[in-house]
């Protein structure tokens, strides 16, 4: 038994090193969501009461193993690593609280990316709703895209409000409350009710952000004011934590099931389990340490019908077109599950910040417009998704079309020094 324990901790130590490898190479970001989620991991592990060993995740691991070598993406490898760690612990120590996997997923850049991209339309809608509510209440506000203006002050609804940490905090709050209730009552909720709680956390997060934005605008609390963060924390407690607490308490009183009793009777670990875990560890390490090659991205590069643009292939499916009036990036997207080099992320990496974003129609097509600022340097930009036949700003729209077999899409990002040059370039590319 002592030897088996040593083997378990030895395998687990290697997985920890692989996790550190992800962190050291910049995949895992040490933001507040990461550290809060990491702090919840021991709490969830200590709350796992089942000693019944299981190999339930083996089919999923085999699927991810194959996927890792078909799709050269760090996020797939990270999912493979997470599930391999959970499989190791469950096969040696007993079934874990499923919350562990969700925590490790929430602290990853994959969740950060999905939050930023798929809540983008919600952020713009929050601005519109805020304007409607405040105007109805008699406040003199003006709304343009994600910018709300009142009393000569501009308020921007950016990812910090909706797309990133607030969503992660809401989900982590739900997981903590569920795990704590499970520990105190020795009961567990059916999986569908857990999903319901997570959906409620997301919906409450939207309400929390709406109330937060309204408070910031009404009381003219600008980002440099310390009360800006205080209002965010209070909104999270009042509109997410408290309602979730009542909801989870109700569900545990009326719909929770009695958990299986913990048994301390030693169960012999079969040699086959040891070999399965060792094989998975080797496969996981091989997939993570192998070089990622993302240069081969399908899709034809769109170009305007004139030769005034100087073309530069930047690799990774990205082509740059430069003229005296505009800078254009055409970014090929290989499949419906791929990332698409969001202009928000790319320009931020170049030191620019989006000061305004809005969706507007040009020639009957909806596209995004934004203003970029870096010091005194100011640029106008626009972007959309196109496959030559369809133009859209919707992530779900283009992904669904590609999934159904339509031609691959590209993200077209056009940037100029002023609005007139931008509109001229858009007309050429749209």
C-alpha positions as CSV (number, residue, x, y, z in Angstrom):
1,X,0.0,0.0,0.0
2,X,2.9,2.3,0.8
3,X,4.4,1.7,-2.6
4,X,1.1,2.4,-4.3
5,X,0.9,5.7,-2.4
6,X,4.4,6.7,-3.5
7,X,3.5,5.9,-7.2
8,X,0.4,8.1,-6.9
9,X,2.3,11.1,-5.5
10,X,5.0,10.5,-8.1
11,X,2.6,10.6,-11.0
12,X,0.8,13.6,-9.4
13,X,4.1,15.5,-9.1
14,X,4.8,15.1,-12.8
15,X,1.3,16.5,-13.6
16,X,2.1,19.4,-11.3
17,X,5.3,20.1,-13.2
18,X,3.3,20.0,-16.5
19,X,0.8,22.5,-14.9
20,X,3.8,24.7,-13.9
21,X,5.1,24.4,-17.5
22,X,1.8,25.9,-18.8
23,X,2.1,28.8,-16.2
24,X,5.8,29.4,-17.0
25,X,5.1,29.6,-20.8
26,X,2.4,32.3,-20.3
27,X,-0.6,30.2,-21.0
28,X,-2.0,30.5,-17.5
29,X,-2.5,34.1,-16.4
30,X,-1.9,35.1,-12.8
31,X,-5.0,37.4,-12.5
32,X,-7.5,37.6,-9.6
33,X,-9.7,34.9,-11.1
34,X,-6.7,32.5,-11.4
35,X,-5.6,33.0,-7.7
36,X,-9.2,32.8,-6.3
37,X,-9.8,29.7,-8.3
38,X,-6.5,28.1,-7.2
39,X,-7.4,28.9,-3.6
40,X,-10.7,27.0,-4.0
41,X,-9.0,23.8,-5.2
42,X,-7.9,22.6,-1.7
43,X,-11.4,23.4,-0.4
44,X,-13.0,21.3,-3.1
45,X,-10.6,18.4,-2.7
46,X,-11.1,18.3,1.1
47,X,-14.9,18.3,0.5
48,X,-14.8,15.2,-1.7
49,X,-16.2,12.4,0.5
50,X,-16.5,9.4,-1.8
51,X,-13.9,6.7,-1.7
52,X,-15.3,4.8,-4.6
53,X,-12.7,4.6,-7.2
54,X,-13.8,5.1,-10.8
55,X,-12.4,5.2,-14.4
56,X,-15.4,7.2,-15.7
57,X,-13.3,9.7,-17.6
58,X,-11.2,7.2,-19.6
59,X,-13.3,7.5,-22.8
60,X,-13.1,11.3,-22.7
61,X,-9.3,11.1,-22.1
62,X,-8.9,8.8,-25.2
63,X,-11.0,11.3,-27.2
64,X,-8.8,14.3,-26.1
65,X,-5.6,12.3,-26.7
66,X,-6.6,11.8,-30.4
67,X,-7.8,15.4,-30.6
68,X,-4.5,16.8,-29.3
69,X,-2.6,15.4,-32.3
70,X,-5.3,16.4,-34.8
71,X,-5.8,20.0,-33.4
72,X,-2.5,21.7,-32.5
73,X,-4.0,24.0,-29.9
74,X,-2.8,24.7,-26.4
75,X,-6.3,24.8,-25.0
76,X,-7.0,21.2,-26.1
77,X,-3.8,20.1,-24.4
78,X,-4.7,22.0,-21.3
79,X,-8.1,20.2,-21.2
80,X,-6.2,16.9,-21.7
81,X,-4.0,17.7,-18.7
82,X,-7.0,18.7,-16.5
83,X,-8.9,15.5,-17.2
84,X,-5.7,13.4,-16.8
85,X,-5.2,14.8,-13.3
86,X,-8.8,14.2,-12.3
87,X,-8.6,10.7,-13.7
88,X,-5.4,9.9,-11.7
89,X,-6.9,11.1,-8.4
90,X,-10.2,9.3,-9.0
91,X,-8.6,6.0,-10.0
92,X,-6.4,6.0,-6.8
93,X,-8.3,8.0,-4.2
94,X,-11.9,7.9,-5.1
95,X,-14.5,10.0,-7.0
96,X,-14.0,13.7,-6.8
97,X,-16.3,16.6,-6.6
98,X,-17.0,17.6,-10.2
99,X,-16.4,21.2,-9.3
100,X,-12.7,20.7,-9.4
101,X,-12.7,20.3,-13.2
102,X,-14.8,23.4,-13.6
103,X,-12.6,25.5,-11.4
104,X,-9.5,24.5,-13.4
105,X,-11.3,25.4,-16.5
106,X,-12.5,28.8,-15.3
107,X,-9.0,29.9,-14.3
108,X,-7.7,29.0,-17.8
109,X,-7.2,31.4,-20.8
110,X,-9.7,29.3,-22.7
111,X,-12.5,30.5,-20.4
112,X,-11.1,34.0,-20.5
113,X,-11.2,33.9,-24.3
114,X,-14.7,32.6,-24.5
115,X,-15.9,35.1,-22.0
116,X,-14.4,38.0,-23.8
117,X,-15.6,37.0,-27.3
118,X,-19.1,35.7,-26.6
119,X,-20.1,38.4,-24.1
120,X,-19.0,41.2,-26.5
121,X,-22.6,41.8,-27.9
122,X,-23.9,41.7,-24.3
123,X,-21.5,44.5,-23.3
124,X,-22.9,46.7,-26.1
125,X,-26.4,45.8,-25.1
126,X,-25.7,46.7,-21.4
127,X,-24.8,50.2,-22.6
128,X,-28.1,50.5,-24.5
129,X,-30.1,49.2,-21.5
130,X,-28.4,51.6,-19.1
131,X,-29.2,54.5,-21.4
132,X,-32.8,53.4,-21.6
133,X,-33.3,53.1,-17.9
134,X,-31.5,56.3,-17.1
135,X,-33.4,58.3,-19.7
136,X,-36.7,56.9,-18.4
137,X,-35.6,58.1,-14.9
138,X,-35.0,61.6,-16.2
139,X,-31.1,61.5,-16.4
140,X,-29.6,63.4,-19.4
141,X,-27.5,60.6,-20.9
142,X,-26.3,59.9,-24.4
143,X,-25.2,56.4,-25.6
144,X,-22.9,55.6,-28.5
145,X,-21.9,51.9,-28.7
146,X,-20.2,51.1,-25.4
147,X,-19.8,54.8,-24.4
148,X,-22.3,56.4,-22.0
149,X,-22.0,60.2,-21.7
150,X,-23.5,62.2,-18.8
151,X,-22.4,65.4,-17.0
152,X,-19.4,65.8,-19.5
153,X,-18.1,62.4,-18.4
154,X,-17.6,59.3,-20.6
155,X,-18.1,55.8,-19.2
156,X,-16.9,52.8,-21.2
157,X,-18.4,49.4,-20.8
158,X,-15.3,47.3,-21.3
159,X,-14.4,43.6,-20.7
160,X,-13.4,44.3,-17.1
161,X,-17.1,45.1,-16.5
162,X,-18.7,42.1,-18.2
163,X,-16.4,39.8,-20.2
164,X,-13.6,38.6,-17.9
165,X,-13.2,38.7,-14.1
166,X,-16.9,39.4,-13.1
167,X,-18.1,36.3,-15.0
168,X,-15.3,34.2,-13.5
169,X,-16.1,35.5,-10.0
170,X,-19.8,34.7,-10.4
171,X,-19.1,31.1,-11.5
172,X,-16.5,30.6,-8.7
173,X,-19.0,32.0,-6.2
174,X,-21.6,29.5,-7.3
175,X,-19.1,26.6,-7.1
176,X,-18.0,27.6,-3.6
177,X,-21.6,27.9,-2.4
178,X,-22.6,24.5,-3.9
179,X,-19.5,22.8,-2.5
180,X,-20.0,24.3,1.0
181,X,-23.7,23.2,1.0
182,X,-22.7,19.7,-0.1
183,X,-20.1,19.5,2.7
184,X,-22.5,20.7,5.4
185,X,-25.6,18.7,4.4
186,X,-23.9,15.5,3.0
187,X,-26.2,15.8,0.0
188,X,-25.6,16.6,-3.6
189,X,-27.6,18.1,-6.4
190,X,-28.4,16.4,-9.7
191,X,-26.1,17.6,-12.5
192,X,-28.9,19.5,-14.3
193,X,-29.6,21.6,-11.2
194,X,-25.9,22.4,-11.0
195,X,-26.1,23.6,-14.6
196,X,-29.1,25.6,-13.6
197,X,-27.1,27.3,-10.8
198,X,-24.3,28.2,-13.3
199,X,-26.8,29.7,-15.7
200,X,-28.4,31.6,-12.9
201,X,-24.9,32.9,-11.9
202,X,-24.3,34.1,-15.5
203,X,-27.7,35.9,-15.6
204,X,-27.2,37.5,-12.2
205,X,-23.8,38.6,-13.3
206,X,-25.5,40.6,-16.2
207,X,-27.9,42.1,-13.7
208,X,-25.0,43.0,-11.4
209,X,-23.1,44.7,-14.2
210,X,-26.1,46.6,-15.2
211,X,-26.7,47.9,-11.7
212,X,-23.0,48.7,-11.3
213,X,-22.8,50.7,-14.5
214,X,-25.9,52.7,-13.5
215,X,-24.5,53.5,-10.1
216,X,-21.1,54.6,-11.7
217,X,-22.9,56.9,-14.2
218,X,-25.4,58.4,-11.7
219,X,-22.8,59.2,-9.1
220,X,-20.1,60.0,-11.7
221,X,-17.6,57.5,-10.3
222,X,-14.7,57.5,-12.8
223,X,-12.2,54.5,-13.1
224,X,-9.5,56.4,-11.2
225,X,-11.8,56.8,-8.2
226,X,-11.2,54.0,-5.5
227,X,-15.0,53.7,-5.2
228,X,-15.1,52.4,-8.7
229,X,-13.8,49.0,-7.6
230,X,-15.8,49.2,-4.3
231,X,-19.1,49.6,-6.3
232,X,-18.1,46.5,-8.4
233,X,-17.5,44.4,-5.3
234,X,-20.8,45.5,-3.6
235,X,-22.7,44.8,-6.8
236,X,-21.2,41.3,-6.9
237,X,-22.2,40.6,-3.3
238,X,-25.7,42.1,-3.6
239,X,-26.8,40.9,-7.0
240,X,-24.9,37.6,-7.4
241,X,-23.8,36.2,-4.0
242,X,-27.0,36.8,-2.0
243,X,-29.5,35.6,-4.7
244,X,-27.3,32.5,-5.4
245,X,-27.1,31.8,-1.6
246,X,-30.9,31.8,-1.4
247,X,-31.3,29.7,-4.6
248,X,-28.8,27.1,-3.6
249,X,-30.2,26.8,0.0
250,X,-33.7,26.2,-1.5
251,X,-32.4,23.6,-3.9
252,X,-30.5,21.7,-1.2
253,X,-33.5,21.7,1.1
254,X,-35.9,20.4,-1.6
255,X,-34.0,18.6,-4.4
256,X,-30.7,17.3,-3.0
257,X,-29.9,13.6,-2.8
258,X,-28.2,11.9,0.1
259,X,-24.5,11.2,-0.8
260,X,-23.1,7.7,-0.6
261,X,-21.4,7.0,2.7
262,X,-17.7,7.3,2.8
263,X,-15.8,4.0,3.4
264,X,-12.3,3.6,4.8
265,X,-12.0,0.0,3.8
266,X,-8.8,-0.3,1.7
267,X,-9.4,-1.5,-1.8
268,X,-6.6,-3.1,-3.8
269,X,-5.5,-1.1,-6.8
270,X,-5.2,-3.3,-9.9
271,X,-1.9,-3.2,-11.8
272,X,-3.8,-2.3,-14.9
273,X,-4.8,1.0,-13.3
274,X,-1.2,1.8,-12.7
275,X,-0.3,1.1,-16.3
276,X,-3.2,3.0,-17.6
277,X,-2.2,6.1,-15.6
278,X,1.4,5.8,-16.6
279,X,0.4,5.6,-20.3
280,X,-1.9,8.6,-20.0
281,X,0.9,10.6,-18.3
282,X,3.4,9.8,-21.1
283,X,0.8,10.7,-23.7
284,X,-0.1,13.9,-21.9
285,X,3.5,15.0,-21.5
286,X,4.3,14.1,-25.2
287,X,1.3,16.2,-26.4
288,X,2.1,19.2,-24.2
289,X,5.9,19.3,-24.9
290,X,5.5,18.7,-28.6
291,X,5.8,21.9,-30.8
292,X,2.6,23.6,-31.8
293,X,2.4,24.2,-35.5
294,X,-0.5,26.6,-36.4
295,X,0.9,27.9,-39.7
296,X,-1.4,25.9,-41.9
297,X,-4.7,27.7,-41.9
298,X,-7.1,27.1,-44.7
299,X,-9.2,29.7,-46.5
300,X,-8.5,32.1,-49.4
301,X,-7.3,35.6,-48.6
302,X,-9.7,38.3,-49.7
303,X,-8.3,41.3,-51.6
304,X,-9.8,44.4,-53.1
305,X,-9.9,44.8,-56.9
306,X,-7.0,47.2,-57.2
307,X,-3.2,47.0,-56.6
308,X,-2.6,49.9,-54.3
309,X,-2.1,47.6,-51.3
310,X,1.3,46.2,-50.4
311,X,0.8,42.6,-49.4
312,X,2.8,40.9,-46.6
313,X,2.2,37.3,-45.4
314,X,2.7,37.3,-41.6
315,X,2.2,33.6,-41.2
316,X,-0.3,31.8,-39.0
317,X,-3.0,32.5,-41.5
318,X,-2.6,36.3,-41.3
319,X,-2.0,38.6,-44.3
320,X,-1.3,42.3,-44.0
321,X,-2.4,44.8,-46.7
322,X,-0.9,48.3,-46.4
323,X,-1.7,51.5,-48.4
324,X,-1.2,55.2,-47.7
325,X,-4.8,55.4,-46.3
326,X,-5.4,52.1,-44.6
327,X,-3.9,49.1,-42.8
328,X,-5.9,45.9,-43.4
329,X,-5.5,42.4,-41.8
330,X,-7.1,39.4,-43.2
331,X,-7.0,36.6,-40.7
332,X,-8.0,33.1,-41.9
333,X,-10.0,30.9,-39.6
334,X,-9.4,27.2,-40.0
335,X,-12.6,25.7,-38.5
336,X,-15.7,26.4,-36.5
337,X,-13.9,25.8,-33.2
338,X,-10.9,28.0,-33.9
339,X,-9.9,31.3,-32.4
340,X,-10.0,34.2,-34.7
341,X,-7.3,36.7,-33.6
342,X,-9.8,39.2,-32.1
343,X,-8.9,42.8,-32.9
344,X,-9.5,43.7,-29.3
345,X,-6.8,41.3,-28.2
346,X,-4.4,42.0,-31.0
347,X,-4.5,45.8,-30.8
348,X,-4.2,45.6,-27.0
349,X,-1.0,43.6,-27.4
350,X,0.3,46.5,-29.6
351,X,-0.3,48.9,-26.7
352,X,-3.6,50.3,-28.0
353,X,-6.8,50.6,-26.0
354,X,-10.3,50.6,-27.4
355,X,-12.0,53.9,-26.2
356,X,-15.2,53.2,-28.1
357,X,-16.9,50.3,-29.8
358,X,-20.2,50.2,-31.6
359,X,-22.0,48.1,-34.2
360,X,-23.4,49.9,-37.3
361,X,-24.7,49.1,-40.8
362,X,-22.7,49.8,-43.9
363,X,-24.4,49.0,-47.3
364,X,-26.9,46.9,-45.4
365,X,-24.2,44.9,-43.6
366,X,-23.6,45.1,-39.8
367,X,-19.9,45.6,-38.9
368,X,-18.1,46.7,-35.7
369,X,-16.5,50.2,-35.4
370,X,-13.9,51.1,-32.8
371,X,-11.6,53.9,-31.8
372,X,-8.0,53.0,-30.8
373,X,-5.9,55.2,-28.4
374,X,-2.2,54.9,-27.5
375,X,-1.0,58.1,-25.9
376,X,-1.7,60.9,-28.4
377,X,-2.0,58.4,-31.3
378,X,-5.6,57.8,-32.3
379,X,-6.8,55.4,-35.0
380,X,-10.2,54.4,-36.4
381,X,-10.8,50.7,-37.0
382,X,-13.6,48.4,-38.2
383,X,-13.9,44.6,-38.5
384,X,-16.3,41.8,-39.6
385,X,-16.3,38.1,-40.6
386,X,-16.6,37.2,-44.3
387,X,-16.4,34.1,-46.4
388,X,-17.0,35.9,-49.7
389,X,-20.7,35.2,-49.6
390,X,-21.8,36.1,-46.1
391,X,-20.7,39.0,-43.9
392,X,-21.5,38.9,-40.2
393,X,-20.4,40.1,-36.8
394,X,-21.9,37.2,-34.9
395,X,-19.6,34.5,-33.5
396,X,-22.4,32.0,-33.4
397,X,-23.5,32.8,-37.0
398,X,-20.2,32.2,-38.7
399,X,-19.3,29.2,-36.6
400,X,-22.6,27.6,-37.3
401,X,-22.2,28.2,-41.1
402,X,-18.7,26.7,-41.1
403,X,-20.0,23.7,-39.0
404,X,-22.7,23.1,-41.6
405,X,-20.0,22.9,-44.4
406,X,-20.1,26.5,-45.8
407,X,-16.7,28.0,-47.0
408,X,-14.3,29.1,-44.3
409,X,-14.5,32.6,-42.9
410,X,-11.8,35.3,-42.4
411,X,-11.8,38.2,-40.0
412,X,-11.3,41.4,-41.9
413,X,-9.9,44.3,-39.8
414,X,-9.5,47.7,-41.5
415,X,-7.7,50.6,-39.7
416,X,-7.1,54.2,-40.8
417,X,-6.0,57.5,-39.3
418,X,-9.5,59.1,-39.7
419,X,-13.1,58.2,-40.4
420,X,-13.1,59.4,-44.0
421,X,-10.2,57.1,-44.9
422,X,-11.7,54.3,-42.9
423,X,-15.0,54.6,-44.7
424,X,-13.3,54.6,-48.1
425,X,-11.3,51.5,-47.2
426,X,-14.3,49.7,-45.9
427,X,-16.1,50.3,-49.2
428,X,-13.2,48.6,-51.0
429,X,-13.2,45.6,-48.7
430,X,-16.8,45.1,-47.9
